[in-house]
Amino acid sequence: MSYTNEFPDFELDVNIPKGFDDIAWHNDTGPCWFKPLNGENQGFRLWIDYKDQADSEFSDDKNYNRFILQFGSFDYGDFHDLVRTNDYSLIEAFIEG
């Protein structure tokens, strides 16, 4: 899996933090990356949507956030939003702690 294969029209214009693996899948709304913590299936999941909201599946969403950082577990299918923003520096700051 690779976002370049799954989302060929997507332009990545930010740096993905160290330790995050590309887990993009074509049935998702957009590319995402995962950093395992506390075991293989639990950790941070980072969603990055299209730069132009018109290209997003959420093009009509008034609460559109291009960047979403979540924490959770694939074992339980349970992820919770930690940061939802259009400012990538807030994602970087959260990850860097």
Backbone as a chain_set.jsonl record, in Angstrom:
{"seq": "MSYTNEFPDFELDVNIPKGFDDIAWHNDTGPCWFKPLNGENQGFRLWIDYKDQADSEFSDDKNYNRFILQFGSFDYGDFHDLVRTNDYSLIEAFIEG", "coords": {"N": [[0.847, -1.18, 0.0], [0.463, 2.203, -0.739], [0.263, 5.696, -0.629], [0.707, 7.004, -3.027], [0.01, 5.146, -4.946], [-2.605, 4.415, -4.218], [-3.973, 6.841, -4.113], [-3.558, 8.52, -6.592], [-3.839, 11.165, -7.504], [-3.296, 12.732, -5.373], [-1.432, 15.238, -3.744], [1.263, 15.386, -1.746], [2.213, 17.709, 0.528], [3.444, 18.229, 2.898], [5.739, 17.322, 5.533], [5.996, 14.033, 6.594], [5.932, 12.899, 9.891], [8.691, 11.319, 11.616], [8.777, 7.788, 11.942], [6.198, 7.18, 11.188], [4.25, 5.105, 9.17], [3.196, 4.611, 5.834], [-0.054, 3.781, 5.274], [-2.048, 3.855, 3.428], [-5.142, 3.166, 1.846], [-7.264, 2.38, -0.793], [-10.048, 2.427, -0.349], [-10.42, 4.154, 1.718], [-11.081, 7.572, 2.768], [-9.006, 9.201, 2.161], [-5.395, 9.574, 2.083], [-3.444, 8.005, 4.707], [-1.347, 7.625, 7.619], [0.493, 5.61, 9.939], [1.729, 5.251, 13.228], [3.064, 2.942, 15.239], [2.552, 2.274, 18.697], [2.99, 1.014, 21.993], [2.769, -1.688, 21.245], [1.998, -3.502, 18.21], [-0.493, -2.855, 16.968], [-1.632, -0.615, 18.111], [-1.652, 2.887, 18.344], [-0.674, 6.06, 16.874], [-2.642, 7.554, 14.321], [-2.524, 9.254, 11.34], [-4.295, 11.356, 9.328], [-4.365, 12.888, 6.175], [-5.858, 15.194, 4.223], [-6.935, 16.303, 0.942], [-5.32, 19.191, -0.448], [-6.869, 21.155, -1.646], [-10.045, 21.755, -0.716], [-12.204, 21.234, -2.351], [-11.533, 18.948, -3.728], [-11.802, 16.965, -1.92], [-13.583, 14.257, -0.266], [-15.116, 15.409, 1.564], [-16.023, 17.85, 0.671], [-18.192, 19.567, 0.993], [-18.379, 19.96, 3.678], [-18.734, 22.022, 6.386], [-17.219, 22.03, 8.63], [-14.712, 21.208, 7.91], [-11.578, 19.673, 8.264], [-8.333, 19.485, 7.353], [-6.192, 18.024, 8.365], [-5.918, 15.316, 10.548], [-5.225, 13.885, 13.589], [-5.172, 10.881, 15.254], [-5.645, 8.557, 17.999], [-5.463, 5.155, 18.833], [-6.603, 1.737, 18.428], [-6.106, -0.843, 16.119], [-6.901, -3.403, 16.657], [-9.312, -3.239, 17.97], [-10.681, -1.552, 16.373], [-10.975, 1.041, 17.089], [-10.56, 4.326, 17.203], [-9.684, 7.558, 18.371], [-10.12, 11.026, 17.953], [-7.44, 13.236, 18.349], [-6.332, 15.638, 17.508], [-7.759, 17.958, 15.347], [-7.43, 19.853, 12.552], [-6.594, 22.611, 10.332], [-4.121, 23.521, 10.265], [-1.028, 22.413, 9.947], [1.204, 22.628, 11.598], [0.267, 22.424, 14.178], [-0.299, 19.734, 14.428], [2.3, 18.681, 14.198], [3.446, 19.828, 16.477], [1.993, 18.6, 18.524], [2.741, 15.906, 18.211], [5.482, 16.051, 18.646], [5.446, 16.709, 21.239]], "CA": [[0.0, 0.0, 0.0], [1.17, 3.467, -0.807], [-0.673, 6.748, -1.009], [0.915, 7.354, -4.434], [-0.747, 4.17, -5.738], [-4.019, 4.413, -3.821], [-4.529, 8.171, -4.371], [-2.58, 9.065, -7.529], [-4.0, 12.61, -7.705], [-2.988, 13.415, -4.114], [-0.121, 15.882, -3.667], [1.736, 15.516, -0.366], [2.943, 18.965, 0.628], [3.966, 18.355, 4.262], [6.651, 16.242, 5.904], [5.419, 13.043, 7.5], [6.826, 12.722, 11.042], [9.477, 10.085, 11.716], [8.126, 6.654, 12.581], [4.871, 6.945, 10.62], [4.257, 4.283, 7.96], [2.109, 4.821, 4.882], [-1.024, 2.671, 5.291], [-3.152, 4.271, 2.566], [-5.965, 2.132, 1.234], [-8.143, 3.071, -1.742], [-11.42, 2.573, 0.152], [-10.459, 5.241, 2.7], [-11.409, 8.876, 2.186], [-7.765, 9.842, 1.754], [-4.186, 8.935, 2.6], [-3.178, 8.049, 6.141], [-0.086, 7.057, 8.085], [0.335, 5.025, 11.271], [2.928, 5.07, 14.056], [2.706, 2.023, 16.324], [2.969, 2.502, 20.076], [2.397, 0.017, 22.902], [2.418, -2.876, 20.47], [1.888, -3.286, 16.768], [-1.78, -2.396, 16.455], [-2.1, 0.561, 18.83], [-0.773, 4.019, 18.118], [-1.19, 7.265, 16.227], [-3.012, 7.491, 12.912], [-2.527, 10.602, 10.786], [-5.01, 11.52, 8.057], [-4.109, 14.144, 5.48], [-6.815, 15.325, 3.129], [-6.478, 17.082, -0.2], [-5.02, 20.597, -0.193], [-8.052, 21.883, -2.082], [-11.205, 21.091, -0.133], [-13.102, 20.808, -3.438], [-11.118, 17.608, -4.147], [-12.05, 16.06, -0.798], [-14.925, 13.682, -0.119], [-15.798, 16.288, 2.518], [-15.994, 19.164, 0.031], [-19.295, 20.41, 1.472], [-18.361, 19.976, 5.145], [-18.369, 23.339, 6.936], [-16.241, 21.787, 9.698], [-13.608, 20.513, 7.251], [-10.227, 19.736, 8.81], [-7.461, 18.772, 6.43], [-5.284, 17.159, 9.11], [-6.523, 14.698, 11.735], [-4.372, 12.948, 14.314], [-5.977, 10.035, 16.128], [-4.977, 7.513, 18.762], [-6.357, 4.026, 19.045], [-6.163, 0.371, 18.194], [-6.696, -1.6, 15.019], [-7.494, -4.616, 17.209], [-10.695, -2.958, 18.367], [-11.278, -0.621, 15.415], [-11.383, 2.162, 17.932], [-9.647, 5.466, 17.166], [-10.26, 8.802, 18.878], [-9.435, 12.214, 17.474], [-6.632, 14.019, 19.281], [-6.214, 16.975, 16.92], [-8.398, 18.188, 14.043], [-6.992, 21.209, 12.237], [-6.106, 22.939, 9.0], [-2.765, 24.029, 10.505], [-0.199, 21.229, 10.168], [2.152, 22.862, 12.681], [-0.374, 21.949, 15.415], [-0.081, 18.272, 14.429], [3.716, 18.476, 14.49], [3.689, 20.205, 17.878], [1.416, 17.564, 19.377], [3.559, 14.699, 18.101], [6.781, 16.323, 19.266], [5.171, 16.749, 22.661]], "C": [[0.891, 1.241, 0.0], [0.182, 4.533, -1.247], [-0.509, 7.124, -2.485], [0.201, 6.383, -5.378], [-2.243, 4.272, -5.476], [-4.727, 5.735, -4.147], [-3.598, 8.916, -5.328], [-2.682, 10.573, -7.76], [-3.639, 13.419, -6.456], [-1.571, 13.971, -4.142], [0.247, 16.079, -2.195], [2.626, 16.745, -0.272], [3.429, 19.262, 2.047], [4.913, 17.187, 4.518], [5.965, 15.311, 6.891], [6.408, 12.827, 8.644], [7.515, 11.35, 11.04], [8.673, 9.006, 12.452], [6.742, 6.339, 12.058], [5.015, 6.188, 9.303], [3.017, 4.573, 7.12], [1.198, 3.588, 4.899], [-2.236, 2.986, 4.415], [-3.837, 3.07, 1.93], [-7.031, 2.827, 0.407], [-9.585, 3.233, -1.26], [-11.549, 3.62, 1.255], [-10.772, 6.555, 1.988], [-10.175, 9.619, 1.706], [-6.588, 9.11, 2.372], [-4.071, 9.023, 4.123], [-1.887, 7.298, 6.456], [-0.291, 6.596, 9.518], [1.693, 4.888, 11.951], [2.558, 4.178, 15.223], [3.327, 2.451, 17.656], [2.358, 1.399, 20.919], [1.992, -1.256, 22.176], [2.174, -2.509, 19.028], [0.608, -2.593, 16.324], [-2.35, -1.177, 17.161], [-1.122, 1.699, 18.559], [-1.486, 5.197, 17.5], [-1.533, 6.974, 14.774], [-3.182, 8.929, 12.434], [-3.207, 10.594, 9.427], [-4.633, 12.87, 7.466], [-5.025, 14.18, 4.266], [-6.209, 16.203, 2.025], [-6.315, 18.551, 0.165], [-6.221, 21.477, -0.541], [-9.285, 21.132, -1.587], [-12.172, 20.596, -1.202], [-12.77, 19.402, -3.929], [-11.417, 16.537, -3.096], [-13.444, 15.443, -0.868], [-15.765, 14.527, 0.836], [-15.875, 17.713, 1.978], [-17.081, 20.106, 0.529], [-19.334, 20.555, 2.994], [-17.877, 21.32, 5.666], [-17.346, 23.22, 8.055], [-15.031, 21.021, 9.177], [-12.289, 20.755, 7.98], [-9.346, 18.876, 7.929], [-6.579, 17.748, 7.125], [-5.983, 16.633, 10.361], [-5.529, 13.707, 12.319], [-5.246, 12.203, 15.305], [-5.076, 9.108, 16.937], [-5.964, 6.381, 18.949], [-5.722, 2.71, 18.657], [-6.879, -0.238, 17.006], [-7.377, -2.864, 15.532], [-8.973, -4.421, 17.518], [-11.401, -2.027, 17.383], [-11.698, 0.668, 16.061], [-10.311, 3.247, 17.921], [-10.391, 6.714, 17.612], [-9.439, 9.974, 18.369], [-8.688, 12.899, 18.61], [-6.538, 15.464, 18.816], [-6.9, 16.965, 15.565], [-8.1, 19.633, 13.684], [-6.698, 21.373, 10.754], [-4.677, 23.476, 9.071], [-1.855, 22.857, 10.889], [0.789, 21.412, 11.303], [1.574, 22.413, 14.018], [-0.237, 20.429, 15.546], [1.356, 17.976, 14.83], [4.023, 18.768, 15.955], [3.147, 19.14, 18.825], [2.297, 16.316, 19.383], [4.904, 14.873, 18.799], [6.68, 16.485, 20.773], [5.63, 17.947, 23.364]], "O": [[1.928, 1.292, 0.661], [-0.639, 4.301, -2.135], [-1.48, 7.522, -3.128], [-0.17, 6.762, -6.489], [-3.049, 4.222, -6.405], [-5.927, 5.751, -4.423], [-2.916, 9.852, -4.912], [-1.703, 11.195, -8.173], [-3.675, 14.649, -6.48], [-0.626, 13.274, -4.512], [-0.396, 16.855, -1.489], [3.672, 16.812, -0.917], [3.784, 20.397, 2.364], [4.886, 16.186, 3.802], [5.421, 15.754, 7.902], [7.592, 12.596, 8.401], [6.981, 10.366, 10.527], [7.99, 9.277, 13.44], [6.158, 5.326, 12.445], [5.796, 6.574, 8.433], [1.922, 4.756, 7.654], [1.635, 2.484, 4.575], [-3.321, 2.448, 4.633], [-3.195, 2.097, 1.534], [-7.644, 3.784, 0.881], [-10.281, 4.125, -1.746], [-12.659, 3.94, 1.681], [-10.73, 6.635, 0.761], [-10.284, 10.565, 0.927], [-6.769, 8.136, 3.103], [-4.534, 9.981, 4.742], [-1.413, 6.466, 5.682], [-1.146, 7.123, 10.23], [2.673, 4.467, 11.337], [1.817, 4.599, 16.112], [4.464, 2.92, 17.718], [1.288, 0.895, 20.576], [0.953, -1.837, 22.488], [2.148, -1.331, 18.672], [0.639, -1.807, 15.377], [-3.456, -0.746, 16.835], [0.092, 1.495, 18.548], [-2.707, 5.332, 17.579], [-0.818, 6.249, 14.084], [-3.896, 9.719, 13.05], [-2.764, 9.921, 8.497], [-4.588, 13.875, 8.175], [-4.969, 13.308, 3.398], [-5.121, 16.76, 2.172], [-7.067, 19.089, 0.977], [-6.544, 22.421, 0.18], [-9.533, 19.998, -1.999], [-12.893, 19.625, -0.972], [-13.634, 18.728, -4.49], [-11.295, 15.342, -3.367], [-14.364, 16.019, -1.448], [-16.985, 14.372, 0.902], [-15.801, 18.674, 2.744], [-16.906, 21.324, 0.489], [-20.23, 21.206, 3.532], [-16.737, 21.713, 5.415], [-16.677, 24.197, 8.393], [-14.399, 20.272, 9.921], [-11.93, 21.895, 8.276], [-9.585, 17.678, 7.778], [-6.25, 16.715, 6.541], [-6.562, 17.398, 11.133], [-5.054, 12.804, 11.63], [-5.968, 12.811, 16.096], [-3.908, 8.902, 16.607], [-7.15, 6.606, 19.192], [-4.502, 2.575, 18.569], [-8.102, -0.161, 16.896], [-8.327, -3.348, 14.916], [-9.78, -5.334, 17.345], [-12.589, -1.744, 17.542], [-12.659, 1.311, 15.637], [-9.269, 3.098, 18.56], [-11.561, 6.911, 17.285], [-8.21, 9.922, 18.356], [-9.234, 13.113, 19.692], [-6.647, 16.395, 19.613], [-6.661, 16.084, 14.738], [-8.473, 20.544, 14.422], [-6.572, 20.394, 10.018], [-4.095, 23.842, 8.049], [-1.906, 22.368, 12.018], [1.183, 20.424, 11.925], [2.336, 22.052, 14.915], [-0.079, 19.908, 16.65], [1.609, 17.131, 15.689], [4.775, 18.033, 16.595], [3.788, 18.818, 19.825], [2.563, 15.741, 20.439], [5.399, 13.958, 19.457], [7.676, 16.412, 21.492], [5.437, 18.065, 24.575]]}, "num_chains": 1, "name": "protein.A"}
